[in-house]
Amino acid sequence: MRIRIVGVAFVATALAGCAVGPNFERPAAPAVQSYTATRIDKTTAAPVHGGTAQHLATGQEIPEQWWKAFHSQALNQWIAAALAHNPNVDAAKATLQQAQENVYAQRGAYFPNVSLGLSASRERDATGTLSPTAANGESYLNLRTAQVVVGFAPDVFGGNRRAVESAQAQAGNQRYALIATRLTLASNVAAGAIELAALRGQIHATQDMVASQTSLLKLMQIQFDAGAIAQAAVIAQQAALAQTQSQLPPLQKQLEQQRDALAALTGIFPAQWQDEKFALSDLALPADLPLSLPSQLVRQRPDVLAAEASLHAASAQVGVAEAARFPQFTLDANYGSTATRTADLFKSGNILWNVAGGLTQPIFDAGTLKHRQRAAEAAYAQADAQYRSTVLGAFQNVADTLHALDQDARTLKLAVVAEKSAAESLAIARKQTALGDTSIVAVLQAEQVLQQTRLARIQAQAARFADTVALYQALGGGWSQSAD
């Protein structure tokens, strides 16, 4: 009998080399040669007055700490603080650790389970019609038992191996989720810093316009007192000044809220934020921008790799569900001793042991296992569709960013020209007004145009920086260069 059991165990172990279910194959990269349907210039237009032109370097690797390309010490410190202290990163790390521990736990099924049992009891036998069980004829006895129990379920059809494979893929998904969290956090801090600088620039521009309009109003008041101009001109200038001043509170509100947002991203409370006079001039626009080949994008974007890991996990779950429909083998062994006295444990006459093997084959379950397998196959189809959707979104993201960068340079170039022309127009209008050659209305109109063009130029500058950040993020952020 023991030889048969050993034979069953040997056969079960030999069969354990195979695993039912599909073997996962990594999806191929999309067969496209470019990100956009229209041609994107490799070098963007350079703004006037020595502005920076950006060059797209196809195939160039993305630096791991890509934000250092902006050459801002403040930005570097903020991102470092965010990566070290933001709670979302800590949560993603804990989730990854949880997934890894689940892998280790699932691997435990590869090995036998060994347990030690100790028990003690006091009993009284019925002495009327039944004979006492103790050898000495006593109706009262103390019984002590010590035993080692070993159980093992050979993974004959690979159900556990598929479960481990699925757990490993889920851990991979969480690893890429952590990378994506770090990339998104760094991008959000960079974009927030740019927005903060842009708001501060708009506030300064508006304050300069307020100061200019206030000086003009004082001059006009003197002219009115002297009878040189009508009161209507003074009132019109007062209205223009008030309108410009009214633009400051909304800008200031946005600035304060942006500070609070940056504080939260860096893991501190708003009251702990140490304000720095961060301006767009503190940032250097990267002249060379890396542009990954389309075939490389799906191997660099953490969200795409996370979707691929989910697809792998779903594929392995199909194998788990299929293996459940095949016979399940078990091997059990028990060795121990029982005695009425502790000192008699493990004497030759008190030893007990057993070895057993089992096989369970589902016969009728009303289709439960079959439908579970079909459900797993449907989950795989869902994961496949989600993966393809993520890939499409990634390519769209890169294409949108490339279009934005292409237009940002043109927009900034025109904005700089418009601001310069508006400033010259205002200066001419003021001289003509002082000489009495034109009305104050022309000055008011020139002031409004200058205000609008100045704000538009600042916004165009900020957009160019922000879309540069967006390109680094869209291409995956260079995490693959990290040794960790």
C-alpha positions in Angstrom: 0.0 0.0 0.0 2.8 2.4 0.9 4.5 1.7 -2.4 1.3 2.6 -4.3 1.1 5.9 -2.4 4.7 6.7 -3.2 4.0 5.9 -6.8 1.0 8.2 -7.0 3.2 11.0 -5.4 5.9 10.4 -8.0 3.5 10.5 -10.9 1.8 13.7 -9.5 5.2 15.4 -9.2 6.2 14.4 -12.7 3.0 15.8 -14.1 3.6 19.0 -12.3 5.8 20.2 -15.1 2.9 21.3 -17.2 0.4 24.1 -16.6 -3.0 24.4 -18.3 -4.2 27.7 -19.6 -2.7 30.2 -22.1 0.9 31.2 -22.0 1.1 35.0 -21.9 2.7 36.7 -24.9 3.7 40.3 -24.6 1.7 42.5 -27.1 3.7 43.8 -30.0 4.4 47.5 -30.3 2.0 49.3 -32.7 3.3 49.3 -36.3 3.3 53.1 -36.8 6.2 55.2 -37.8 5.2 58.6 -36.4 3.0 60.2 -33.8 1.1 62.7 -35.9 -0.6 62.6 -39.3 0.9 66.0 -40.3 4.6 66.7 -40.3 6.0 68.3 -37.1 9.1 70.5 -37.6 12.1 69.0 -35.7 13.0 72.6 -34.6 10.4 75.0 -33.3 10.2 78.6 -34.3 12.4 80.8 -32.2 10.8 83.9 -30.6 12.3 87.3 -31.4 15.0 89.0 -29.4 17.2 85.9 -28.9 14.4 83.5 -27.8 15.0 79.8 -27.5 14.3 77.4 -30.3 13.6 73.8 -29.3 14.9 70.8 -31.2 13.3 67.4 -31.1 16.0 64.7 -30.8 14.4 61.5 -32.1 15.5 58.4 -30.3 17.3 60.3 -27.5 16.9 58.8 -24.0 14.9 60.7 -21.5 16.9 61.6 -18.4 15.6 60.1 -15.2 15.4 63.5 -13.4 14.2 65.3 -16.5 13.1 68.4 -14.4 16.7 69.3 -14.0 16.7 70.3 -17.6 14.9 73.6 -16.5 18.0 74.5 -14.4 15.9 75.7 -11.4 17.2 75.0 -7.9 13.8 75.8 -6.4 12.0 73.5 -8.8 14.5 70.7 -8.0 13.9 71.1 -4.3 10.1 71.1 -4.6 10.1 67.9 -6.6 12.5 66.2 -4.3 10.4 67.2 -1.3 7.2 65.9 -3.1 8.8 62.6 -4.0 10.0 62.1 -0.4 6.9 63.3 1.5 3.8 63.1 -0.6 1.3 60.6 1.0 0.2 59.3 -2.4 3.7 58.0 -3.0 3.7 56.3 0.4 0.3 54.8 -0.3 1.6 53.4 -3.7 4.7 52.0 -2.0 2.5 50.2 0.6 0.2 48.8 -2.1 3.3 47.5 -4.0 4.6 45.8 -0.8 1.1 44.3 -0.2 1.2 42.8 -3.8 4.7 41.5 -3.3 3.7 39.8 0.0 0.8 38.2 -1.8 3.3 36.7 -4.3 5.3 35.2 -1.4 2.2 33.9 0.2 1.0 32.2 -3.0 4.4 30.6 -3.5 4.0 28.9 -0.2 1.6 26.4 -1.8 4.6 24.9 -3.6 5.7 23.4 -0.4 4.2 20.9 2.1 2.4 22.2 5.2 3.8 21.0 8.4 2.1 21.4 11.7 2.7 20.2 15.3 -0.2 19.2 17.5 -0.2 18.8 21.2 -3.3 17.9 23.2 -4.2 16.8 26.7 -7.5 15.6 28.1 -9.0 13.9 31.2 -11.7 11.3 30.6 -14.1 8.9 32.4 -15.3 5.8 30.7 -18.6 4.2 31.3 -18.0 1.1 33.5 -21.5 -0.3 33.4 -22.0 -2.1 30.2 -18.9 -0.9 28.5 -15.4 -2.1 29.2 -12.8 0.6 30.2 -10.3 1.5 27.5 -7.3 1.9 29.8 -5.1 -1.1 30.2 -5.1 -0.8 33.9 -8.9 -0.9 34.1 -9.3 2.5 35.6 -12.4 4.5 34.6 -10.5 7.8 34.9 -7.6 8.5 32.7 -5.4 11.3 31.4 -4.7 11.2 27.7 -1.8 13.1 26.1 -1.1 13.2 22.3 1.7 14.7 20.3 1.9 14.5 16.6 3.3 16.0 13.4 1.0 16.4 10.5 2.3 16.9 6.9 0.0 17.9 4.0 0.9 18.5 0.4 -1.1 19.2 -2.7 1.0 18.6 -5.8 0.4 21.3 -8.5 -0.2 18.7 -11.2 -2.0 20.9 -13.7 -0.3 24.1 -12.8 -3.2 25.9 -11.0 -0.9 27.2 -8.3 1.8 28.2 -10.8 -0.8 30.2 -12.7 -1.9 31.8 -9.4 1.7 32.8 -8.6 2.1 34.1 -12.2 -1.1 36.2 -11.7 0.1 37.5 -8.4 3.5 38.4 -9.8 1.8 40.3 -12.7 -0.4 42.1 -10.2 2.7 43.1 -8.3 4.2 44.4 -11.6 1.0 46.4 -12.1 1.5 48.0 -8.7 5.2 48.7 -9.4 4.2 50.6 -12.6 1.5 52.3 -10.7 4.1 53.6 -8.2 6.3 54.8 -11.1 3.3 56.5 -12.6 2.4 58.1 -9.3 6.0 59.5 -9.0 5.9 60.7 -12.6 2.6 62.4 -12.3 3.6 64.0 -9.0 6.8 65.4 -10.5 4.9 66.7 -13.5 2.2 68.3 -11.3 4.8 70.1 -9.2 6.6 71.4 -12.3 3.3 72.5 -13.9 2.2 74.0 -10.6 5.5 75.9 -10.3 5.1 77.2 -13.8 1.5 78.3 -13.2 2.7 80.0 -9.9 5.4 82.0 -11.8 2.9 82.9 -14.6 0.4 84.2 -12.1 3.1 86.2 -10.4 4.1 87.6 -13.7 0.6 88.6 -14.6 0.2 90.3 -11.2 3.3 92.3 -11.7 2.3 93.3 -15.2 -1.1 94.4 -13.9 0.5 96.3 -11.1 2.8 98.1 -13.5 -0.3 99.0 -15.6 -2.0 100.3 -12.5 1.0 102.4 -11.6 1.1 103.8 -15.1 -2.6 104.6 -15.3 -2.4 106.2 -11.8 0.4 108.5 -13.0 -1.6 109.4 -16.1 -4.7 110.0 -14.0 -2.7 112.5 -11.8 -1.4 114.3 -14.9 -4.9 114.5 -16.3 -6.3 115.8 -13.1 -3.7 118.6 -13.2 -4.7 119.3 -16.8 -8.4 119.4 -15.8 -7.7 121.7 -13.0 -6.0 124.0 -15.4 -9.0 123.8 -17.8 -7.0 122.0 -20.5 -9.2 118.9 -20.7 -12.8 118.0 -20.0 -14.0 116.2 -16.9 -15.2 113.4 -19.1 -11.6 112.5 -19.9 -10.7 112.3 -16.2 -13.7 110.1 -15.4 -12.8 107.8 -18.3 -9.3 107.4 -17.0 -10.7 106.7 -13.5 -12.9 104.0 -15.0 -10.0 102.4 -16.9 -7.8 102.4 -13.7 -10.6 100.8 -11.7 -11.1 98.1 -14.4 -7.4 97.3 -14.3 -7.3 97.2 -10.5 -10.3 94.8 -10.5 -8.1 92.2 -12.3 -5.7 92.0 -9.4 -8.0 90.2 -6.7 -8.8 87.2 -9.0 -5.1 86.8 -9.9 -4.1 87.1 -6.3 -6.7 84.4 -5.3 -5.3 82.0 -8.0 -1.8 82.7 -6.8 -2.6 81.9 -3.2 -4.5 78.7 -4.2 -1.6 77.6 -6.3 0.7 78.0 -3.4 -1.6 75.9 -1.3 -1.6 73.2 -4.0 2.1 73.2 -4.2 2.4 72.9 -0.4 0.1 69.8 -0.5 2.0 68.2 -3.3 5.3 68.6 -1.4 3.7 67.0 1.7 3.4 70.0 3.9 0.5 72.2 5.2 -0.2 75.5 3.5 0.8 77.4 6.6 4.3 75.8 6.4 4.9 77.0 2.8 8.0 79.2 2.6 7.3 81.6 -0.2 10.0 82.1 -2.8 9.8 84.8 -5.5 9.7 82.2 -8.2 9.4 83.7 -11.7 9.4 82.4 -15.2 12.8 84.0 -15.6 14.1 81.5 -13.1 13.5 78.7 -15.6 15.6 77.8 -18.6 13.7 76.3 -21.5 15.3 73.0 -22.6 16.7 73.5 -26.1 16.9 69.8 -26.8 13.8 67.6 -26.3 14.1 63.8 -26.4 11.5 62.2 -28.6 11.2 58.4 -28.3 10.5 56.3 -31.3 6.8 55.2 -31.5 7.9 51.6 -31.2 9.6 52.4 -27.8 6.7 54.3 -26.3 4.8 51.2 -25.0 7.9 50.1 -23.2 8.4 53.4 -21.5 5.0 54.6 -20.4 4.2 53.3 -16.9 0.5 53.4 -17.5 0.8 51.2 -20.6 3.1 48.8 -18.7 0.6 48.7 -15.9 -2.1 47.8 -18.3 0.1 45.1 -19.8 0.7 43.6 -16.3 -3.1 43.6 -15.7 -3.5 41.8 -19.0 -0.9 39.2 -17.9 -2.6 38.7 -14.6 -5.9 38.1 -16.4 -4.3 35.6 -18.7 -2.9 33.6 -15.7 -6.3 33.7 -14.1 -7.7 31.8 -17.1 -5.2 29.0 -16.3 -6.3 29.1 -12.6 -9.9 28.6 -13.6 -9.1 25.9 -16.1 -6.9 24.0 -13.6 -9.8 23.9 -11.1 -11.7 21.6 -13.6 -9.0 18.9 -13.5 -8.3 16.3 -10.8 -6.9 17.7 -7.5 -4.3 15.5 -5.7 -3.4 15.5 -2.0 -0.8 13.7 0.0 -1.0 13.6 3.8 1.2 12.0 6.6 0.8 11.9 10.3 3.3 10.7 12.9 2.9 10.9 16.7 2.3 9.3 20.0 -0.5 9.0 22.5 -0.2 8.0 26.2 -1.8 8.4 29.5 1.4 9.8 31.0 3.8 12.4 29.5 6.8 10.2 30.3 5.3 7.4 28.2 5.0 9.5 25.0 7.0 8.2 22.1 7.5 4.7 23.6 7.4 2.1 20.9 4.0 0.8 21.9 2.4 4.2 21.8 3.5 5.4 18.4 0.9 6.2 15.8 1.3 7.1 12.1 -0.6 7.2 8.8 0.2 8.0 5.2 -2.6 8.8 2.7 -3.1 10.0 -0.8 -6.2 11.4 -2.4 -7.6 12.4 -5.7 -10.7 14.6 -6.2 -12.3 15.0 -9.6 -15.3 17.3 -10.1 -18.2 15.3 -11.6 -21.2 17.6 -11.3 -21.2 21.2 -10.2 -24.1 22.6 -12.3 -21.6 24.3 -14.6 -20.0 26.4 -11.9 -16.4 25.7 -12.8 -17.1 26.0 -16.6 -18.7 29.4 -16.1 -15.9 30.6 -13.8 -13.5 29.8 -16.6 -15.6 31.7 -19.1 -15.8 34.6 -16.7 -12.0 34.6 -16.5 -11.8 34.5 -20.3 -14.1 37.5 -20.5 -12.0 39.3 -17.9 -9.0 38.7 -20.1 -10.9 40.1 -23.1 -11.7 43.2 -21.0 -8.1 43.6 -19.9 -7.0 43.3 -23.6 -9.4 46.1 -24.6 -8.3 48.3 -21.8 -4.7 47.8 -22.8 -5.4 48.8 -26.4 -7.3 51.8 -25.1 -4.4 52.8 -22.9 -1.9 52.5 -25.9 -4.2 54.7 -28.1 -4.4 57.3 -25.3 -0.7 57.3 -24.9 -0.1 58.0 -28.6 -2.8 60.6 -28.6 -1.1 62.3 -25.6 2.2 62.5 -27.3 0.7 63.7 -30.6 -1.3 66.4 -28.8 1.8 67.6 -26.9 3.9 67.8 -30.1 1.2 69.9 -31.8 1.0 72.1 -28.7 4.8 72.7 -28.7 4.8 73.4 -32.4 2.2 76.1 -31.9 3.5 77.5 -28.6 6.6 78.9 -30.2 4.6 80.6 -33.0 2.2 82.0 -30.4 5.0 83.4 -28.2 6.7 84.9 -31.2 3.6 86.8 -32.2 2.8 87.7 -28.6 6.2 89.3 -28.2 5.8 91.3 -31.4 2.3 92.4 -30.3 3.5 93.5 -26.9 6.3 95.5 -28.3 4.0 97.2 -30.9 1.5 98.0 -28.2 4.1 99.5 -25.9 5.3 101.7 -28.8 1.7 102.7 -29.7 1.0 103.7 -26.1 4.2 105.8 -25.9 3.2 107.7 -29.2 -0.4 108.2 -27.9 0.8 109.7 -24.7 3.2 112.1 -26.5 0.5 113.2 -28.9 -1.9 113.7 -26.0 0.6 115.9 -24.2 1.0 118.0 -27.3 -2.8 118.1 -27.8 -2.6 116.2 -31.1 -5.0 113.4 -30.1 -7.7 112.7 -27.5 -7.4 110.8 -24.3 -9.5 108.1 -25.7 -6.6 106.9 -27.9 -4.4 106.7 -24.8 -7.0 104.6 -23.0 -7.3 102.2 -25.9 -3.6 101.9 -26.2 -3.3 101.1 -22.5 -5.9 98.4 -22.8 -4.2 96.8 -25.8 -0.8 96.9 -24.0 -2.3 95.2 -20.9 -3.9 92.5 -23.0 -0.8 91.8 -25.0 1.5 91.7 -22.0 -0.7 89.2 -20.3 -1.0 87.2 -23.5 2.8 87.1 -23.7 3.2 85.8 -20.2 0.6 83.1 -20.8 2.3 82.1 -24.0 5.6 81.8 -22.1 4.0 79.7 -19.4 2.3 77.5 -22.0 5.6 76.7 -23.7 7.1 75.6 -20.4 4.1 73.7 -19.4 3.9 71.8 -22.7 7.6 71.0 -22.4 6.8 69.3 -19.0 3.8 67.6 -20.7 6.1 66.1 -23.3 8.5 64.6 -20.7 5.4 63.1 -19.0 3.8 61.9 -22.2 7.0 60.0 -23.1 7.2 58.2 -19.8 9.5 60.4 -17.8 12.7 58.4 -18.2 12.1 56.1 -15.2 13.5 53.1 -17.2 17.0 54.6 -16.8 16.8 54.2 -13.0 18.7 51.4 -11.4 15.9 51.0 -8.8 
